[in-house]
Amino acid sequence: MKALMRKYETLAYSAIGLVALFLILVAANYLVSFQPVKIDLTDGKVQTLSEGTKKLLRGLESPVKVKLYISRGERAMPVQLRSFAQRVEDLVREFKSVAGGNLVVELYNPKPDSEDEDAAQLDGVEPQQLFSGEQFYLGLAVSQLDRKQAIPAVSAQRERLLESDLARAIARVASTERPVLGLMSALPIMGERFNPMTRQSSEPWVLANELKRDFTVKLVPLTAETIDPEIKTLLVIHPRDLPEATEFALDQFVMRGGKLIAFVDPYAYFDQQPSPMPGIGGGGTSSSLPTLFKAWGLEMNPGKVLADVVYASGAGQRLTPTVLTLNRTAFSRDDVVTSQVETLLYAFGGAFDVKPVEGLKVTELVKSSPNSMLVDNIVSTVSGEASMKGFQPDNKERPLALRLTGKFKTAFKDGKPKSDAKKDAKPDAKEESVLKESAAENSVILVADVDMLNDGAAVDIQEVFGRRIVVPSNGNLAFAQAMVEQFSSGDALTSLRSRATSFRPLTVVRQMEAEAQAQYFGRLKGLEDELQKTTEKLQALQKARGAGAKSAQLMTPEQQLEIENFRKRVTETRKELKELRKNLRQDAEALVFWTKVVNIALIPLLVIVLGLAMFFLKRRKQQVA
């Protein structure tokens, strides 16, 4: 009887405990709803807005309207996009929670032949079409007064950049003025009426036309000693033979908070200059910012071009290890500028050597593979087997494009250098004071290649029915435009990061491949050296026997033995190289397999083990009781 009462008492206590726990959870949820608290436990803080976005939203001075057009209903939106559409709506609501009353969000369901569909079309939001021919809407429009920015079709492929796209649109409509972009270059980017060297005129580069659509472009001469204060972002492309006074102007531009983007090059293939010697062909030119680079802890050898066998273009006799076809493994997936770049054509470019300077943070945007080395400019255009002769990778990833962030210090501690025209002039008492350090943190982006921006490397121009059609050949122009857009959108958006990292390559596999390739090329180099030594030995034996025609055609036993031994070593080396590739493939496949097993099966196994442990522990307690 007592045991039965004890059993009912235990059940009663358990029931009361469950009811109490339920009431506590309801009360806690009710109280938290008045003061929402969000904890982001995702990898990379995917659900958390960047500080730059928050700063932008909190700084809005008047209301900005965001119209979100999402087709709703079971058949209206493709199944695979429903969760993505919900994430888009959640992001917009997150923007609203930060901006408060200065961000007005309106939701629309543009059904066919409805007023909402008419509104979408008026706002520039375009329908997306399925394979079945049905259409749906997933886009948004941002407006303030008569200023409007539309994202016609929000794509899942750009989910990484969704926050930056929306923040940039808000920043543009909130600004009453069109951004001013400074452009400094030794190349005819804006086109030229007559070139005395080619005796021809030239059209503006496609890059120039794209920039003029969104910015007021102001040309800055290579001899400028000051940068117009109206210019907040300056794009420098191939600063060839830049005077020291102009480099000082760039230094002071950065000191006062200006955003600098510089494309330099050790061998600008598309800037061929005639040779001073008659009868000898000219070559590409080089450019750098030596004084600034030294102060920033950087170095780019103007006489060396990067060769990389992993990203080399072409094959066979057209293999060119100095013309790189970079894929997404070479880009930083966490930076807005490079997170959506799929491929770049990096032609005869250089690389940076970084020696960190106090106060500056270096972020690598684009980097080479470990199987790369620097080669002399004079052999940079060699292709085929000749390009691989003497290739010795140094197992070092080098930054090809980077971002410097922090407080910059002047590279001209002794003040403004005297230009040639003013060296003999008397000192000017009204000369402006030199800024020694930037007042706040700033950013600079540097790229060690110029040719990538030229039409010949970036686009394919076609004539179709008398119309000029420009088709991008790669992500080169998108890469440059992303830099300019980010810097021109204001300080708040400079720190924007990519929201997600859906592509996560197996870095261990990449490292294994790099090490195996290093061994492979090392063995090949050893084989070539051995062949050279054997050839020299055979020549020495022939020379010792005499130079007669008959004796030169007949081989001695020593020569025959030497050749036979060499052939054996070649066969053995080839077997070793084949085994090396086989082991690499097996190790990589095994690593991928076990990685999938851990990712897919580990958590369920842990849950099962934990459940079994709790079951046996509870059973044991009941037996003891």
C-alpha positions as CSV (number, residue, x, y, z in Angstrom):
1,M,0.0,0.0,0.0
2,K,2.8,2.4,0.9
3,A,4.6,1.5,-2.3
4,L,1.5,2.3,-4.3
5,M,1.0,5.7,-2.5
6,R,4.7,6.5,-3.1
7,K,4.2,5.7,-6.8
8,Y,1.2,8.0,-7.1
9,E,3.0,10.7,-5.1
10,T,5.9,10.6,-7.5
11,L,3.6,10.9,-10.5
12,A,1.8,13.8,-8.9
13,Y,5.1,15.6,-8.2
14,S,6.2,15.0,-11.8
15,A,2.9,16.3,-13.2
16,I,3.1,19.4,-11.1
17,G,6.7,20.0,-12.1
18,L,5.9,19.7,-15.8
19,V,3.0,22.2,-15.4
20,A,5.2,24.6,-13.5
21,L,7.9,24.3,-16.1
22,F,5.4,25.0,-18.9
23,L,4.1,28.1,-17.0
24,I,7.6,29.4,-16.4
25,L,8.5,29.0,-20.2
26,V,5.3,30.9,-21.2
27,A,6.0,33.7,-18.7
28,A,9.6,33.9,-19.8
29,N,8.6,34.2,-23.5
30,Y,6.0,36.8,-22.6
31,L,8.5,38.9,-20.7
32,V,11.3,38.6,-23.3
33,S,8.9,39.7,-26.1
34,F,9.0,43.2,-24.5
35,Q,12.8,43.2,-24.5
36,P,13.9,41.0,-27.4
37,V,17.3,39.4,-26.9
38,K,19.0,37.7,-29.9
39,I,21.9,35.3,-29.5
40,D,23.7,34.4,-32.8
41,L,25.4,31.0,-32.4
42,T,25.9,30.4,-36.2
43,D,29.3,29.9,-37.6
44,G,30.6,33.3,-38.8
45,K,27.7,35.2,-37.1
46,V,25.5,34.8,-40.2
47,Q,22.5,36.3,-38.5
48,T,24.2,39.4,-37.1
49,L,24.5,42.7,-39.0
50,S,27.9,44.2,-39.6
51,E,28.8,47.2,-37.5
52,G,29.0,49.3,-40.7
53,T,25.4,48.5,-41.5
54,K,24.3,49.3,-38.0
55,K,26.1,52.6,-38.1
56,L,24.5,53.5,-41.5
57,L,21.0,52.6,-40.3
58,R,21.3,54.5,-37.0
59,G,22.6,57.6,-38.9
60,L,19.6,57.9,-41.2
61,E,18.2,61.4,-40.8
62,S,14.9,60.9,-42.6
63,P,12.7,57.9,-43.4
64,V,13.7,55.5,-46.1
65,K,11.1,53.2,-47.6
66,V,11.9,49.5,-48.5
67,K,9.3,47.8,-50.7
68,L,9.7,44.0,-50.6
69,Y,8.0,42.1,-53.4
70,I,7.7,38.4,-52.7
71,S,5.3,36.0,-54.5
72,R,3.4,34.1,-51.8
73,G,1.4,30.9,-52.1
74,E,2.2,27.2,-52.6
75,R,2.6,27.5,-56.4
76,A,3.7,31.1,-56.5
77,M,7.3,30.5,-55.2
78,P,9.6,27.6,-56.1
79,V,10.0,25.2,-53.2
80,Q,13.8,25.5,-53.3
81,L,13.5,29.3,-52.9
82,R,10.9,29.6,-50.1
83,S,13.4,29.4,-47.3
84,F,15.7,31.9,-49.1
85,A,12.7,34.3,-49.5
86,Q,12.0,34.0,-45.8
87,R,15.7,34.8,-45.0
88,V,15.4,37.9,-47.3
89,E,12.3,39.1,-45.3
90,D,14.1,38.3,-42.0
91,L,17.0,40.4,-43.1
92,V,14.8,43.4,-44.0
93,R,13.1,43.1,-40.6
94,E,16.5,43.1,-38.9
95,F,17.3,46.3,-40.7
96,K,14.1,47.7,-39.5
97,S,14.8,46.7,-35.9
98,V,18.1,48.7,-36.0
99,A,16.9,51.8,-37.9
100,G,13.6,52.1,-36.1
101,G,11.2,54.7,-37.5
102,N,13.6,55.9,-40.1
103,L,13.1,52.7,-42.1
104,V,9.6,51.9,-43.4
105,V,9.1,48.4,-44.7
106,E,6.2,47.5,-47.0
107,L,5.4,43.9,-48.1
108,Y,3.8,43.2,-51.4
109,N,2.5,40.0,-53.0
110,P,2.5,40.7,-56.8
111,K,0.0,38.2,-58.1
112,P,-0.6,38.1,-61.9
113,D,-2.6,41.1,-63.2
114,S,-2.8,42.7,-59.7
115,E,-2.1,46.2,-58.6
116,D,1.0,44.8,-56.6
117,E,2.4,43.5,-59.9
118,D,1.9,46.9,-61.5
119,A,3.7,48.5,-58.6
120,A,6.6,46.1,-58.9
121,Q,7.1,46.9,-62.5
122,L,7.0,50.6,-61.8
123,D,9.6,50.2,-59.1
124,G,11.9,48.3,-61.5
125,V,11.4,44.8,-59.9
126,E,11.5,42.2,-62.6
127,P,9.7,38.8,-62.6
128,Q,11.9,35.7,-62.6
129,Q,10.9,32.8,-64.8
130,L,10.8,29.1,-64.1
131,F,11.5,26.3,-66.6
132,S,7.8,25.7,-66.8
133,G,7.3,29.3,-68.0
134,E,5.6,30.5,-64.8
135,Q,6.8,33.7,-63.2
136,F,7.4,34.8,-59.7
137,Y,8.7,37.9,-57.9
138,L,11.5,38.2,-55.4
139,G,13.0,41.7,-55.4
140,L,12.9,45.0,-53.6
141,A,13.0,48.7,-54.1
142,V,14.5,51.4,-51.8
143,S,13.4,55.0,-52.1
144,Q,13.5,58.4,-50.4
145,L,11.7,61.3,-52.0
146,D,12.5,61.1,-55.7
147,R,15.6,59.0,-55.3
148,K,15.2,55.3,-55.9
149,Q,17.4,52.2,-56.1
150,A,16.0,48.8,-57.1
151,I,17.3,45.3,-56.7
152,P,15.2,43.8,-59.6
153,A,15.8,40.2,-58.8
154,V,17.3,39.0,-55.5
155,S,19.3,35.9,-56.3
156,A,20.3,33.1,-54.0
157,Q,23.7,33.1,-55.6
158,R,24.3,36.6,-54.1
159,E,23.1,35.7,-50.6
160,R,26.6,36.5,-49.3
161,L,26.2,40.1,-50.6
162,L,22.5,40.6,-49.7
163,E,23.3,42.7,-46.7
164,S,25.8,44.9,-48.6
165,D,23.5,45.2,-51.6
166,L,20.6,46.4,-49.4
167,A,22.9,48.7,-47.3
168,R,24.4,50.2,-50.4
169,A,21.0,50.9,-51.9
170,I,19.9,52.6,-48.6
171,A,23.1,54.7,-48.5
172,R,22.6,55.9,-52.1
173,V,19.0,57.0,-51.7
174,A,19.9,58.7,-48.4
175,S,22.6,60.8,-50.1
176,T,21.4,63.9,-52.0
177,E,24.6,64.1,-54.1
178,R,26.2,61.8,-56.7
179,P,29.5,60.4,-55.5
180,V,32.6,61.9,-57.0
181,L,35.3,59.5,-58.2
182,G,38.9,60.6,-58.9
183,L,40.8,58.8,-61.7
184,M,44.5,59.0,-62.2
185,S,46.2,56.9,-64.8
186,A,49.0,56.8,-67.4
187,L,46.8,54.8,-69.7
188,P,44.0,56.2,-72.0
189,I,41.2,54.8,-69.9
190,M,38.8,57.6,-70.9
191,G,39.8,57.3,-74.6
192,E,41.8,59.7,-76.6
193,R,41.2,61.6,-79.8
194,F,44.7,61.1,-81.2
195,N,47.7,59.1,-80.0
196,P,51.0,60.4,-81.5
197,M,52.6,57.0,-81.0
198,T,50.0,54.8,-82.7
199,R,48.6,57.7,-84.8
200,Q,45.1,56.5,-84.0
201,S,42.2,57.5,-81.7
202,S,40.8,55.1,-79.1
203,E,37.4,54.5,-77.5
204,P,37.0,54.8,-73.7
205,W,37.6,51.5,-71.8
206,V,34.5,49.6,-70.8
207,L,35.5,50.2,-67.2
208,A,35.3,53.9,-67.8
209,N,31.8,53.8,-69.2
210,E,30.6,51.6,-66.3
211,L,32.1,54.0,-63.8
212,K,30.5,57.1,-65.5
213,R,27.1,55.5,-65.0
214,D,27.2,55.7,-61.3
215,F,29.8,58.4,-60.5
216,T,30.9,61.8,-61.4
217,V,34.4,60.9,-62.7
218,K,37.1,63.6,-62.3
219,L,40.5,63.1,-64.0
220,V,43.5,63.7,-61.8
221,P,46.8,64.3,-63.7
222,L,49.9,62.2,-62.9
223,T,51.8,65.4,-62.0
224,A,49.1,66.6,-59.5
225,E,50.6,68.0,-56.2
226,T,47.2,68.1,-54.5
227,I,44.0,66.1,-54.7
228,D,40.8,68.0,-55.0
229,P,39.0,67.9,-51.6
230,E,35.8,67.1,-53.4
231,I,37.3,63.7,-54.3
232,K,36.6,61.2,-51.5
233,T,37.6,58.0,-53.5
234,L,40.6,57.9,-55.9
235,L,41.2,55.2,-58.4
236,V,44.9,55.0,-59.5
237,I,45.7,52.8,-62.5
238,H,49.3,52.2,-63.6
239,P,51.0,55.2,-62.0
240,R,54.0,55.0,-64.3
241,D,57.0,57.3,-63.6
242,L,55.0,59.0,-60.8
243,P,56.7,62.1,-59.5
244,E,57.6,62.2,-55.8
245,A,55.4,65.3,-55.3
246,T,52.4,63.4,-56.7
247,E,53.1,60.4,-54.4
248,F,53.2,62.9,-51.5
249,A,49.7,64.2,-52.7
250,L,48.4,60.6,-52.5
251,D,50.0,60.2,-49.0
252,Q,48.2,63.3,-47.8
253,F,45.0,62.2,-49.5
254,V,45.0,59.1,-47.4
255,M,46.0,61.1,-44.2
256,R,42.9,63.2,-44.6
257,G,40.6,60.1,-44.9
258,G,40.5,59.7,-48.7
259,K,39.9,56.2,-50.0
260,L,42.7,55.0,-52.3
261,I,42.5,52.1,-54.8
262,A,45.7,51.5,-56.7
263,F,46.5,49.1,-59.5
264,V,50.2,48.8,-60.0
265,D,52.1,46.4,-62.3
266,P,55.7,45.0,-62.8
267,Y,54.9,44.4,-66.5
268,A,52.0,46.2,-68.1
269,Y,51.5,44.1,-71.3
270,F,49.0,46.5,-72.8
271,D,51.3,49.5,-72.3
272,Q,53.9,48.7,-74.9
273,Q,56.5,51.4,-75.3
274,P,59.0,51.7,-78.2
275,S,62.6,50.8,-77.5
276,P,65.1,53.7,-77.5
277,M,67.3,51.4,-79.7
278,P,66.3,51.4,-83.4
279,G,65.4,47.9,-84.7
280,I,64.7,46.5,-81.3
281,G,61.1,45.8,-80.1
282,G,59.8,47.6,-77.1
283,G,58.1,46.0,-74.1
284,G,55.6,46.5,-71.3
285,T,56.2,49.1,-68.7
286,S,56.1,48.9,-64.9
287,S,54.6,51.1,-62.1
288,S,54.7,51.2,-58.4
289,L,54.3,53.5,-55.3
290,P,57.7,52.8,-53.8
291,T,57.7,55.5,-51.0
292,L,54.2,54.7,-49.9
293,F,54.7,50.9,-50.0
294,K,57.8,51.2,-47.9
295,A,56.0,53.2,-45.2
296,W,53.1,50.7,-45.3
297,G,55.3,47.6,-44.9
298,L,54.9,46.4,-48.5
299,E,57.2,45.6,-51.3
300,M,56.5,44.8,-55.0
301,N,59.5,44.0,-57.1
302,P,59.0,46.0,-60.4
303,G,61.2,43.6,-62.3
304,K,59.5,40.4,-61.3
305,V,56.3,38.8,-62.6
306,L,54.4,36.0,-60.8
307,A,54.4,32.5,-62.3
308,D,51.9,30.0,-60.9
309,V,51.5,26.4,-62.3
310,V,48.2,25.8,-60.4
311,Y,46.4,28.8,-62.1
312,A,48.4,28.8,-65.3
313,S,46.5,29.4,-68.5
314,G,46.6,27.2,-71.6
315,A,48.2,23.8,-72.1
316,G,51.0,22.2,-74.0
317,Q,52.9,24.7,-76.1
318,R,50.4,27.4,-75.1
319,L,50.9,26.9,-71.3
320,T,51.7,30.3,-69.9
321,P,52.3,30.3,-66.1
322,T,52.4,34.1,-66.0
323,V,48.9,34.5,-67.3
324,L,46.8,33.2,-64.4
325,T,43.2,32.1,-64.5
326,L,42.3,32.5,-60.9
327,N,39.3,30.6,-59.5
328,R,37.4,31.0,-56.2
329,T,40.0,29.1,-54.2
330,A,42.3,32.2,-54.7
331,F,39.8,34.7,-53.3
332,S,38.8,35.7,-49.8
333,R,35.2,34.5,-49.4
334,D,34.7,36.7,-46.3
335,D,35.3,40.0,-47.9
336,V,32.5,41.8,-49.8
337,V,34.8,42.7,-52.7
338,T,35.8,39.1,-53.5
339,S,33.0,37.0,-52.0
340,Q,31.1,36.7,-55.3
341,V,34.0,36.7,-57.7
342,E,34.2,33.4,-59.6
343,T,37.2,33.9,-61.8
344,L,39.9,36.6,-62.6
345,L,42.3,36.8,-65.5
346,Y,45.5,38.0,-63.9
347,A,48.0,38.7,-66.7
348,F,51.7,39.3,-66.1
349,G,51.0,40.6,-62.7
350,G,53.2,40.9,-59.7
351,A,52.9,40.0,-56.0
352,F,53.3,41.7,-52.7
353,D,55.7,40.9,-49.9
354,V,54.2,42.0,-46.6
355,K,56.2,43.2,-43.6
356,P,53.6,44.2,-41.1
357,V,53.7,47.8,-39.8
358,E,52.3,48.7,-36.4
359,G,48.8,50.1,-36.6
360,L,48.0,48.6,-40.0
361,K,46.0,45.4,-40.6
362,V,46.6,43.4,-43.8
363,T,43.7,41.5,-45.4
364,E,44.6,39.3,-48.4
365,L,41.8,39.6,-51.0
366,V,43.5,37.5,-53.7
367,K,46.5,35.2,-53.3
368,S,48.6,32.8,-55.3
369,S,49.0,29.1,-54.8
370,P,52.1,27.7,-53.0
371,N,53.3,26.4,-56.3
372,S,54.4,29.8,-57.6
373,M,57.6,31.8,-58.0
374,L,58.7,35.2,-59.3
375,V,60.4,35.3,-62.7
376,D,62.2,38.1,-64.5
377,N,60.1,40.4,-66.7
378,I,62.2,39.5,-69.8
379,V,61.0,35.9,-69.7
380,S,57.4,36.6,-68.5
381,T,55.9,36.1,-72.0
382,V,57.5,32.7,-72.7
383,S,55.1,29.8,-73.0
384,G,55.2,26.1,-73.5
385,E,57.9,23.8,-72.2
386,A,60.4,26.7,-72.1
387,S,58.3,28.5,-69.5
388,M,58.7,25.5,-67.1
389,K,62.5,25.2,-67.5
390,G,64.1,26.0,-64.2
391,F,60.7,26.4,-62.4
392,Q,61.2,26.0,-58.7
393,P,58.1,26.8,-56.6
394,D,59.0,28.3,-53.2
395,N,55.9,26.9,-51.4
396,K,54.7,30.4,-50.5
397,E,51.3,31.9,-51.0
398,R,51.7,35.5,-52.0
399,P,49.1,38.3,-51.9
400,L,48.1,39.6,-55.3
401,A,45.5,42.0,-54.0
402,L,45.2,43.2,-50.4
403,R,43.4,45.7,-48.2
404,L,45.2,47.8,-45.6
405,T,43.2,49.0,-42.6
406,G,44.1,51.2,-39.7
407,K,45.7,54.5,-38.8
408,F,48.2,55.5,-41.5
409,K,51.3,57.4,-40.8
410,T,52.9,59.7,-43.4
411,A,55.7,58.4,-45.6
412,F,57.1,61.9,-45.9
413,K,58.3,62.7,-42.4
414,D,60.6,65.5,-43.7
415,G,57.6,67.3,-45.2
416,K,56.6,67.9,-48.8
417,P,59.3,67.2,-51.4
418,K,60.2,69.9,-53.8
419,S,59.1,69.5,-57.4
420,D,61.6,70.2,-60.1
421,A,59.9,73.5,-60.9
422,K,60.1,74.7,-57.3
423,K,63.5,73.5,-56.2
424,D,65.1,76.8,-57.0
425,A,62.1,78.9,-55.8
426,K,62.0,80.7,-52.5
427,P,60.2,79.1,-49.6
428,D,56.5,79.9,-49.5
429,A,55.3,81.0,-46.0
430,K,51.8,80.0,-46.8
431,E,52.7,76.4,-47.6
432,E,50.1,73.9,-46.1
433,S,51.1,71.9,-43.1
434,V,51.8,68.2,-43.5
435,L,49.5,65.7,-41.9
436,K,51.6,63.2,-40.0
437,E,48.9,60.6,-39.2
438,S,45.3,59.9,-40.2
439,A,42.8,61.2,-37.6
440,A,40.7,58.0,-37.9
441,E,41.0,54.5,-39.3
442,N,41.1,54.4,-43.0
443,S,41.4,51.7,-45.8
444,V,43.5,51.3,-48.9
445,I,43.2,48.6,-51.5
446,L,46.2,47.6,-53.7
447,V,46.3,45.2,-56.7
448,A,49.5,44.1,-58.4
449,D,48.2,43.9,-61.9
450,V,46.9,46.6,-64.4
451,D,46.3,44.5,-67.5
452,M,43.3,42.8,-65.9
453,L,41.3,46.1,-66.4
454,N,42.0,46.5,-70.1
455,D,39.2,45.5,-72.5
456,G,41.5,42.9,-74.1
457,A,41.6,41.0,-70.8
458,A,38.2,41.8,-69.3
459,V,35.5,41.8,-72.0
460,D,34.5,40.4,-75.3
461,I,33.2,43.1,-77.6
462,Q,30.9,41.9,-80.4
463,E,29.1,43.6,-83.2
464,V,25.5,42.3,-83.6
465,F,23.3,43.9,-86.2
466,G,25.3,47.1,-86.0
467,R,25.1,47.2,-82.2
468,R,28.2,47.0,-79.9
469,I,27.6,44.2,-77.4
470,V,29.9,43.9,-74.4
471,V,30.1,40.5,-72.8
472,P,32.3,40.1,-69.6
473,S,34.9,37.4,-70.1
474,N,35.5,37.0,-66.4
475,G,35.0,38.9,-63.1
476,N,37.7,41.5,-63.6
477,L,35.5,44.5,-64.0
478,A,33.1,43.4,-61.3
479,F,36.1,43.1,-59.0
480,A,37.2,46.7,-59.7
481,Q,33.6,48.0,-59.5
482,A,33.0,46.3,-56.2
483,M,36.0,48.1,-54.7
484,V,34.9,51.5,-56.0
485,E,31.3,51.0,-54.9
486,Q,32.2,49.9,-51.4
487,F,34.6,52.9,-50.8
488,S,32.3,55.4,-52.4
489,S,29.3,54.3,-50.2
490,G,30.9,55.9,-47.1
491,D,33.0,54.9,-44.1
492,A,30.1,52.9,-42.6
493,L,30.1,50.4,-45.5
494,T,33.8,50.0,-45.8
495,S,33.8,47.4,-43.0
496,L,31.0,45.3,-44.5
497,R,31.7,41.6,-44.6
498,S,30.2,38.7,-46.4
499,R,27.2,37.3,-44.5
500,A,27.7,33.7,-45.2
501,T,30.3,31.2,-46.3
502,S,28.3,28.5,-48.1
503,F,31.4,27.5,-50.1
504,R,34.0,26.0,-47.7
505,P,36.8,24.2,-49.5
506,L,38.6,21.4,-47.8
507,T,41.8,23.3,-47.0
508,V,43.6,20.2,-45.8
509,V,43.0,18.6,-49.2
510,R,44.3,21.7,-50.9
511,Q,47.4,21.7,-48.7
512,M,48.0,18.0,-49.5
513,E,47.8,18.7,-53.2
514,A,50.2,21.7,-52.8
515,E,52.7,19.5,-51.0
516,A,52.4,16.7,-53.5
517,Q,52.8,19.1,-56.4
518,A,55.9,20.5,-54.8
519,Q,57.4,17.0,-54.5
520,Y,56.3,16.3,-58.1
521,F,58.1,19.3,-59.5
522,G,61.1,18.7,-57.3
523,R,61.4,15.2,-58.7
524,L,61.1,16.6,-62.3
525,K,63.8,19.1,-61.5
526,G,66.0,16.4,-60.2
527,L,65.4,14.3,-63.4
528,E,66.3,17.3,-65.6
529,D,69.5,17.9,-63.7
530,E,70.4,14.3,-64.0
531,L,69.7,14.4,-67.7
532,Q,72.0,17.4,-68.0
533,K,74.8,15.7,-66.1
534,T,74.5,12.6,-68.3
535,T,74.6,14.6,-71.5
536,E,77.7,16.4,-70.3
537,K,79.3,13.1,-69.3
538,L,78.6,11.6,-72.7
539,Q,80.0,14.7,-74.4
540,A,83.1,14.4,-72.3
541,L,83.6,10.7,-73.2
542,Q,83.2,11.5,-76.9
543,K,85.6,14.3,-76.7
544,A,88.2,12.0,-75.0
545,R,87.9,9.5,-77.9
546,G,88.4,12.1,-80.5
547,A,86.3,14.1,-82.9
548,G,86.4,11.7,-85.9
549,A,83.2,11.2,-87.8
550,K,83.3,7.4,-87.4
551,S,84.2,7.5,-83.7
552,A,81.5,10.1,-83.0
553,Q,78.8,7.7,-84.4
554,L,79.9,4.7,-82.4
555,M,79.3,4.6,-78.6
556,T,81.8,3.1,-76.2
557,P,80.8,0.5,-73.6
558,E,81.1,3.3,-71.0
559,Q,78.6,5.5,-72.9
560,Q,76.2,2.6,-73.5
561,L,76.4,1.8,-69.7
562,E,75.8,5.4,-68.8
563,I,72.8,5.7,-71.1
564,E,71.3,2.4,-69.8
565,N,71.7,3.5,-66.2
566,F,70.0,6.8,-67.0
567,R,67.1,5.0,-68.7
568,K,66.6,2.8,-65.6
569,R,66.6,5.9,-63.4
570,V,64.0,7.6,-65.7
571,T,61.8,4.6,-65.5
572,E,62.1,4.4,-61.7
573,T,61.4,8.1,-61.3
574,R,58.3,7.9,-63.5
575,K,57.0,5.0,-61.3
576,E,57.6,7.1,-58.2
577,L,55.8,10.0,-59.7
578,K,52.9,7.8,-60.7
579,E,52.8,6.3,-57.2
580,L,52.9,9.8,-55.7
581,R,49.8,10.9,-57.7
582,K,48.0,7.7,-56.8
583,N,48.7,8.2,-53.0
584,L,47.6,11.8,-53.2
585,R,44.3,10.8,-54.9
586,Q,43.6,8.0,-52.4
587,D,44.5,10.3,-49.4
588,A,42.3,13.1,-50.7
589,E,39.3,10.8,-51.3
590,A,39.7,9.2,-47.9
591,L,39.8,12.6,-46.2
592,V,36.7,13.8,-48.1
593,F,34.9,10.5,-47.2
594,W,35.6,10.7,-43.4
595,T,34.8,14.5,-43.4
596,K,31.4,13.7,-44.8
597,V,30.9,10.9,-42.2
598,V,31.8,13.2,-39.3
599,N,29.6,16.0,-40.6
600,I,26.6,13.7,-41.3
601,A,26.8,10.9,-38.8
602,L,28.6,12.3,-35.8
603,I,25.8,14.5,-34.3
604,P,23.1,11.7,-34.7
605,L,25.5,9.2,-33.1
606,L,26.2,11.6,-30.2
607,V,22.5,12.1,-29.6
608,I,21.9,8.3,-29.6
609,V,24.8,7.7,-27.2
610,L,23.5,10.5,-24.9
611,G,20.0,9.1,-25.0
612,L,21.1,5.6,-24.2
613,A,23.3,6.9,-21.4
614,M,20.3,8.8,-19.9
615,F,18.1,5.7,-20.3
616,F,20.4,3.4,-18.5
617,L,21.2,5.9,-15.8
618,K,17.5,6.5,-15.1
619,R,16.8,2.7,-15.1
620,R,19.7,2.2,-12.6
621,K,18.2,4.8,-10.3
622,Q,14.8,3.1,-10.4
623,Q,16.4,-0.2,-9.5
624,V,18.2,1.3,-6.6
625,A,15.0,3.0,-5.4
